[in-house]
Structure formats: C-alpha cells, structure tokens
C-alpha cells in the first residue's frame, strides 16, 4: 500500500514501472560491478589461504603470523608498547608472576638506530621520524639500511638451505666419512669373507676326528 508523499498519486502500473527501473539499475550494478568484485575477492581469499598454508607448512603458527602482520601496519610504536604492558599486567595478575616493566633508558641515538633496523626489516619507507641531519636521524637511516641488508641476506640464506633440502631430502650422513662402505659403525675394517670353492682342502681336521 502506497505511503502518503511517496508517489501516492501514481497508478499501480506507474509505480510498477518505477519499481522495475530501480530493479534494472540495481541488477545492472550487481552484474557489472559487484559480480567481478566478488570473483576477485574469491580469488584473493584463495590466494590468502594458500599463502597462510605455506607459512604454516614452514613451521610458523598462524596466530604469530597474524600478530606480526598487524604489528607491521602499526606506525605508532607507543601503541605496541602499551599493548605489551597491558598483557604483562594481565599475565602478572592471573599467574602471580610479577614482570618488571622498566622504563626505557636507552640513549636516543641507540634507540633511533634500533627503530631504523626494525623499519628496514619490516619493509617500511626510509623516512626517519627525527630531525633531518640530527644524530638520531642519521642513526635511524643507518639502522634502516642495516635492517634491509640483514633481512635480504637472511632470506637468501634461508632460500639456499631450503633449496638444498629439496634437492637432497634424504642425505646420507655416512657418505663423507665412508664413501666406499668398507668400514662398520665402529670404524674397524670389515672381515674379508673366505671364498668357498670345490677344490679339496689339505690339512683340514674333521670335527669328529679322534684325537
């Protein structure tokens, strides 16, 4: 039933025509905009599951991966620090284990470099939060480059070890020490087995021979 002020003077056919116009526009939007987005989202979700599966297969707990991903996208380090302190208080309250939360007494330059290293590791932009040209600024930038280098070298090393394990999944630990297989586990030479022939043997005393 039509509401007052909402096309109340239209006939039923006119209202139906107006309704179908809205339906057609929404249907067109769903087919041309929403459907492709939903397909892309489905593919994106599948790729996300694949990436998470790879991380899990390499020994990382997904909860740790999710936490690291969340922290990576937090720019304010004080937010992270506050969360850690809150968790420490909850832990202490629930377990009775008093955790010492010391104030940060690290010199500014050292702190800046550590922050730069972390930013380099996390793939952040090389943009120091300290005054341009200051000692802290230079330390942060140096730390950023150091973090980038450490991450690149560590990743390269990990991939080389991973590839080596894939190329030889079942290495023989004895290959290098005993390439010919002529020694037993104690390192003594294996006895040479006597060859049995059909030729008569001289000076062989039968087991049941009289003394």
Buried (B, 14 or more C-beta within 10 A) or exposed (E): EEEEEEEEEEEEEEBEEEEEEEEEEEEEEEEEEEEEEEEEEEEEEEEEEEEBEEBEEEEEEEEEBEEEEEBEEEEEBEEEEEEEEEEBEEEBEEEEEEEEEEEEEEEEBEBBBBBBBBBBBBEBEEEBEBEEEBEBBBBBBBBBEBBBEEBEEEEEEEEEEEEEEEEEEEEEEEEEEBEEEEEEEEEEEEEEEEEEEEEEEEEEEEEEEEE
